[in-house]
Amino acid sequence: MATIIDGKRISGEIRAELAEKTKEFQSKHGTVPGLAVIIVGEDPASRVYVRNKHKACAEVGFYSEVHELPADSTQEHVIALIDRLNEQENIHGILVQLPLPKHLDEQTILLRIKPEKDVDAFHPYNVGKIMIGDYNVLPCTPAGVMQLLARSGVSAAGKHCVVIGRSNIVGKPMAMLLLHDNGTVTICHSRTPDLKAQTLQADILVAAVGRAGFVTADMVKPGAVVIDVGINRNAEGKLCGDVDFESVNEVASMITPVPGGVGPMTITMLLQNTLTAAEAALNK
Ligand code: GUN
C-alpha cells in the first residue's frame, strides 16, 4: 500500500504560514494583499469555486472582492472592469473565472489583466517567464503539485517524470516545473503511441487527462510516485480522479487521493500568488 499524500493537511499548513506572512505584511505596509475575482454568468460549479476563493482569502487575512456579472455582459463591459481593477491600488491580483460565456473572447480578456496582477499566470508574459525559469507566479495547479512533492520529501532531480496531458493550464507548465527541478521529463498526450510503455518508465507520474480511472495499475512502475490532477464524476456521480486509486495504491510508493490531494492545493497557491504579487507591488 502506498503512502497517501494528504493535500488537505499540506494545504492547511501552507495557509497557516500565509496567515502569518499576511500579518507581517500588514505591519510592514499598513495594508493587506487584495484579490479581485470576476465571474460572468451563472455556472453553478464556477460559483462554488469563486465562493471558496473568497472564503479562503478571508481565512488568511486578505481583502477580496467578487464581481458577479450577468451572462449577457458585453466584452467592453468586462474589459472596462479589468481596466479599473488594473489601476485599483488595494487590488494586487485579478482572476477571471473560466470558462467564460461563448460570446466573450477569452484570450483578449485574459491579456487585458496587467501581468503584475495575473495571479493565474495565464498571461503570455508570465508563461514566458516560467519557460526561462525566472518567475514570480506559477499556475496554481502545477505549483500545488510541486508543493505536494517538496513537502513529501520528493525531488524530481535524477528522476524520470511522465506527465499525461498537454494543456496550457496544467500539462505544459507542469512539465516545465519538473524540468526546473532537474527531472527528466516526458509529456504524453492523446496522440502518443503505446502510452503504457511511456508511463512504465515514470518514477513520478502526473495524470492530467480528464478521464475517470484512466491510469490503471499495469501502467505504473512499482514504487512510483503518482499524482492525480483529475477531477471527474464517475457513472454514479461520485468525484474521482484520472487514476484508478484502488489498484494503483497497491503498486505506487506514494499517491494523491481524489478528493483531498491536488484539489485543496490550487486555491492555496492562488493565495500564495496574491501575496507574491502584493509584495512585488509594494516593494517596488
Ligand atoms: N476555472 C477552473 N480552473 C480555473 C483556474 O485555475 N483559473 C481560472 N481563472 N478559472 C478556472
Residues whose N, C-alpha, C, O or C-beta is under 5 A from the ligand:
A	BS01	GUN	L95 V96 Q97 L98 P99 D120
